[in-house]
Amino acid sequence: MKEPPSLPVAPSPPVAPSPSQAHAEARSGAVARPASGRFPLAIIGPGALGLHFAARLDGIAPVALIARDAAGAARLNAGVEVGGHLFHPNAFAAERAPEADWVIVLVKAGDTAAAASTAARMRPLGVLSLQNGLTGELLRAHCAARHVDQGITTEGAYREQGDHGERVHPAGAGETLVPPGFEAVAELLARAGLRARVEPDIAHARLAKLLVNVAINPLAALFRVPNGALLDPPHRVLLDTLVREALPVLRAHGLELDEAAAIARVHAVARATAANRASMLQDLLAGRRTEIDAITGALLRMAARTGTELPTHRAVEVLVRALESRNAERTDRVGC
């Protein structure tokens, strides 16, 4: 068997952050910060999935976790419960992100441009999106690293508020597929016990992930149920309707699945992540803006290019946006 490639050496000389920055913003986990100040891997986006990945990599290699601001980094460095264990990441504010060989982007789709700009300042060999939707072009427009592309992951995790702060619950062992050029990232993830591999036909994999997302994410949000409940009546009828309606559009863009295979794939993901709360559900419960535009909106834009009507997906989009608006009105009333 061919040995996985070793982590490449960065082409630029390392530049360590100042001691004051290091003490204020970073706190070592099981693996200490690299003496050079340059990390083998960084994750931008300390949401449920970003924390899940960072915690799994703890003990494998130093990982920098990039938060939005200094206050967020400080909260993370104080410790967060992930999978029942207290995890102390190496967290940094975006404005003081350290250099890193490889950067994984796991922010919400609406924050992609800002995350790409942060990643560019980290002077990486490559930047890999594992976000929902189709964000590769936007990343490349704001980051000129040697490798900039989008993979997929079906790992599941959700966050909730406990008696002693936030807790992250891993909720489904999925698979992470990365494009060619990101062999080093796949190797690190595999060493952490995650199912990860290089997928030569990553474009097809992205379309298949979009199919899963447009079916599971909005329905879980609308019915406020975990993924697995969508396989039961009455939700399953709508789940399968969304798959059937989306399939011709995605096939026109290169997805090579027939109807039976498409439905089977979506059911398999719902089953594997049965206990997980879809990201759109988590957003609505937290009063945040969802990724409906990056997920269902992306499908509707693809359909518009071929003149195809998707009435069920259009209805789902309208309903989710209505719930977003209601959340926004509640927030405004609280702020008055």
Secondary structure, 3 states (H helix, E strand, C coil): CCCCCCCCCCCCCCCCCCHHHHHHHCCCCCCCCCCCCCEEEEEECCCHHHHHHHHHHCCCCCEEEEECCHHHHHHHHCCEEECCEEECCEEEEHHHCCCEEEEEECCCHHHHHHHHHHHHHCCCCEEEECCCCCCHHHHHHHCCCCEEEECEECCCEEEEEECCEEEEEECCCCCEEECCCCHHHHHHHHHCCCCEEECCCHHHHHHHHHHHHHHHHHHHHHHCCCHHHHHCCCHHHHHHHHHHHHHHHHHHCCCCCCHHHHHHHHHHHHHHCCCCCCHHHHHHHCCCCCCCCCCHHHHHHHHHHHCCCCHHHHHHHHHHHHHHHHHHHHHHHHHC
